[in-house]
Amino acid sequence: MAYVASFFAGVGGIDLGFAQTGVFETVYANEFDKYPAHTFEANFPNIHVDVRDIHEVQNNEVPDVDVIVGGFPCQAFSIAGYRQGFDDEKGRGELFFELIRMVESHRPRVAFFENVKNLVSHDNGNTFRVICEQLDLLGYHYTYQVLNAMNYGNMAQNRERIYIVAFRDEEDYARFHWPLPVPLETSVRDIIDFDNPVDEKYYYTEGKYKGNIYHELVIATQNDDINNPAIYQWRRKYVRQNKSGVVPTLTANQGEGGHNVCLVKTRTGIRKMTPRECFNTQGFPEDFVLPNDLSDAKLYKQAGNSVCVPVIRRIAENIAIAIGERDVIIAEEHNQIPLADNA
């Protein structure tokens, strides 16, 4: 068993993906927001999440582990945000250096980071260059890939994220390979219920919202084929149909109404996706607990801020092989993307 310390842990999507390999176990988690921390604890009952600001966490308060993981805050680098990077006025950009502080102190065998794909191009590549330099200074050997959930996780969501895997030992690094693409066999009907009614609060009806949203939705979805359904988004002034046959990238503001909210036409009416359907879209299992004492808005935000669990699991499987914790390579992993293509 390899032990994991998780930072910016959210609801535990990265931890779940690693745990699903049967090789990794999270023994420490830090998450500043008490609401996703609550969801984390509901699903990892043996973990009491440290909800302090990471700046307050002393190095010696974190156990020595084999792996440090962190989906450090991405809003500062996101295409959907202001892209301020390390200069983000809320201080979210510099939180990466707190993560590096933990890696430097504990020297884990593996460090794993996740972020938005725009991290690579932000500030003409300078932001990502600084991140790589920090890993170089620590003597870590690293590789990175931008992977889409629909191509690497068999999930019907168009979600591109950058994943960085860094190894302390060069031998481990040399044994690591990125997973190959897999066919998309999951459809939106596997993650969204188009046939049965849900709570009326999720439906769009005449007069329920200001303006002409409902009227625009009726027109936009009038030719929708319920047997081959589409996903729609309200774009402030118009409705856009997603023609790719998958859910657009979930965002943290999914539950706030208005701009970018994913909408579906079902047999029972036009509605937004439920929080459970959003977690389904991220590949969380049906038995993943969504605490009933949290509002929908909180749950939508948690889903949007999380990760595609099946993508994490596939990467974690290959990390397990690289560090010798798993000897048998499952059939789909026989052909791998060589490091030379992406390091």
N, C-alpha and C positions, 0 to 999 in steps of 0.2 A: 504494500500500500504506500502511495506517495501522498504527502500532506500538502495542503494548499492554504495560503493566506490570501484573502480576497479584499481588495480595496475598491471604493466606489461601487459597492457590491449590488446596489439596486435590490431587485427582488430575488437575485440569485440565479439569473439565467446562465451566466458563465459557469458558476459553481455546479449547476444542474447538468450542463453539457459535459463537464469533466467527470462528475459523479456517475453519469450514465455509462461510462467506460468500465466501471467496476474496479478501476485502478486508483482513482484519486478521491481524497476525502478532505473537505474544507474543515479546518480546525479553528480558523479565526476569520471574522468578517467585519469590515468597517464600512458604515454607510451613514452619512450625516443626516439624511432626511428620515425622520422617524416613521413615515408612512410606508415606503417600500421596505424599510427595516422590519416593520410589523409583518408584512407579507413574507419576507425572507424567513423570519422565525416560525411562521405558521407552517412552512414547508421544510425547514431544517430545525426540528425541535431540539436538537442537541447543541445548537449554536445560539449564544446570546450576542446579538449584534452590538458592536461598539459604535454608538451613535455620536461620538465626539467628532469635531472637526479634525481632519487628518493632521493639521498643524499641531494639535494638542497631543497627538499620540506619540509617545516616546518610543524610540527604537527597541528598548529592552522590554516594552510591554507587548510586543508582537513575538510569538513563538518562532523559533527557527523551523523553516519548512523547506520542502523540495521545490515548490512552485509558488511564485507570486503572480497573481492575476489582477488586472484592473482595466475596466472600461472607463478611463478617466473622462471627466465631463467634456462633451463634444460641442456644446453650443457655441463656444468661442471660435470653432473652426468650421461650423456647418454652413452649407450653402443656404439653408433656411434661416440662418441667424445673421449676425452682423459681421462674422468672420474677422474678429479682432485678434484672434490667436492669443499669444502670450501677453498682449496688451489689453486683454479683455478687462473692462472697468469693474466687473464683479469678481475678478481674481480667479476665474475658472481656468484660464489658460495655464497659469503657473502651477496649478495643482499637479501637473505632470512631474515637476521637480520633487514634490513630496513623495511621489511614487518611486522615483529614482533613489531618493534618500533611503527608502525601505530596502530596495534592491542592493544598494551599496552596503547597508548595515548587515543584512542577512545572507547575502551571496547565495541565493537559491540556485538550484541546478537549472531551473527554467524560469523565465519571465514571459508573461503573455499579456499583450495589450490589444484593445479593440477600440476603434474610433470611426468617425465618418470618413468616407473616401476622400473628401476635400482636404483632409489633413496633408496629403502628399503635395498638393499644388498650392496650398495656402501661402501667401506672401512670397510668390514666385519660388516656392520650394524651400525657403529659408527656415520655416517652422519645422518641417520634417528633418531638415539638415541638422538642426540643433538637437532634435530627439536622437537621431543616429549618432551624433557626436557624443552624447551622454552615455550611450551604450558602449561606444568605442572606448571612452575613458575608463569605463568599468571593466574593460577587457572581455565583454560579452560578444559572442558571435551571433548575428541576427539575420533574419530573413523576413520578408513581408509580402503580402498579396492582398489585392482587392478582390473580394469574392462576393458574388450575388447569391442571396438565399434561394432564388429560383433555380440556379444552376448548380449549387454546391450543397444545398440542404433539402432538395426536393420539397420546397415549400412554395405555395402559390403567392409569393410576395416579391415584388421587385425592390429588393433591399441590398444595396451595395455598401459594404463596410471594409475598412482596412484592418487586417490582422497582422500583428507583429509577434514573432516568436524569437526569443533570445535565449541562447544556451551559454552557460558558464564554461562548459567543456567542449573543446573543438570536436572531440569524437562523437558526442551526442549530436552536435550540429550536422556533422557529415552524414549521420544516419537518418536525419529528418527529411521528409518529403511532404509537399503539399498534396492534399487529396485532389483527385481528378474530378471534373464535372460529372454529374449523374443526371439521367433523364428526369424531367419533371413529370411525375406521375400523379402528384397531388393536384386537385382542382379546387376552385373556390367553393364548390359544393361540398367538399370534404371539411371545410373549416367554417362555413356559414350555413345556417339553416334557412333555406329558401321556401320551406313548405309549411312549417308550423308557426303558430302565433307566439310572440314574445310580449313582454310587458308593454303596455300602450305608450309608456313614456318614450320609447325609442322611435315611434312612428311620426312621420311628417303628415299633417292633415291640414285641411283648409283653415286658415286663420290662426293656426297655432304659433306661427312665427311672423315677425314683422316683414313687410314687403311682400314680394311675389315669389318667394322661394318655392312654395308648394306648386304653384302654377307652372313654373319653369321646370320643376322635376317631372311633373306629369307629361309635359311636352317632350322632354328629353328622353323619357323612358317608355314612350308609347309603343315603340317597335321592339321593346326588349323581349327576348326569347327566354322564357322561364326555364327551359330545359338547357339553355346555354347562356346563363346569366352573365351580365357585365357588372363592373363596379363603377360607380360614379363619384364625382367630387363636386361640391359646391364651391365655386371659385369667386366668391364675393358678389359677382354680378351675373354669372352664367354657370351652367352645368357642363362639366366635362366628362365624357365617357372614357374610361380606361380601356383601350383597344387591345391590350396585351393579354387579356384573359386572366390576369392575376390582380391581387390587391396592390395598389400603389404603396410606396414606403410609408409605414405607419409613423406618425409623429406624436410628440408629447401632448399636442393640443387637440387630439382627436375628439375629446369629450367636451370641448368648449363651444361647439357649435360654429356655424359660419364657415370660414375659409378652410379648405383642404379636408374637411370631414368626409370620410368614406361612406357612401350611401349605396343601398341595394334595393332593387324592386323584387319583392317576394310575392308569394301567392296571397299573403295577408296584408300587403300594403308596402308603401315606400318607407324605408326606415334607415337609421344609422346602424352600424354594426354594434353588437353588444360588447361589453368588456371581455366576456369569455371568448367571443369570436376573435377579438383582437389578440388575446393570448394564444388562441389556436393558431392564428396567422404567424405568430413567432415560434410555433412548434412546441409550445408547452403541452405536456400531457393532460388528459382530461381530469386526472386526479390532483392536478396542481391546485392548491387551495387559494381561492380569492376571498380574503376575510370579509364577512358580511357586515362588519362595522366600519368599512371604508366606503366612501361615496364613489359613484361611478366616475366622477371627474378624476379622483385620485387613481383609480384603477386604469383608466384610459392613459393617463400620464405614465404610469408604471409600465404598461405594455409598450407604449411608444418609445420609452427610454431604454427598453431592454434589448436583448439580442436574439438572433435566430438560433435557438438551442441546437437543432440538428447540425448546423454548420460548426458550432463550437465542439460538439461531440466528435465529429469527423476529424477536426484538427487535433483534439485531445487524444484520440485513438493513435494518431501518428506520432504525437509527442511521447505517448506511452511506449511505443515501439522504439523510438529513438533513444530513450533512457533505459531501455532494457526491462521495462516493467510488463511488457507484453511481447511474447515471442511469435505468436501466430498472427499473420497478416490476413485479414479477411479478404475474400476474393476481389471485392471491388477496389482494393487498394494496391493490387499488384503492380499496376502501372501508375507512376507518380510523376508530378511535375518536378523536374530537377531544380536544385537550388540555383544553378547557374543562370536560370531564366529570370530570377526575381530578386536575388540577394543584392 
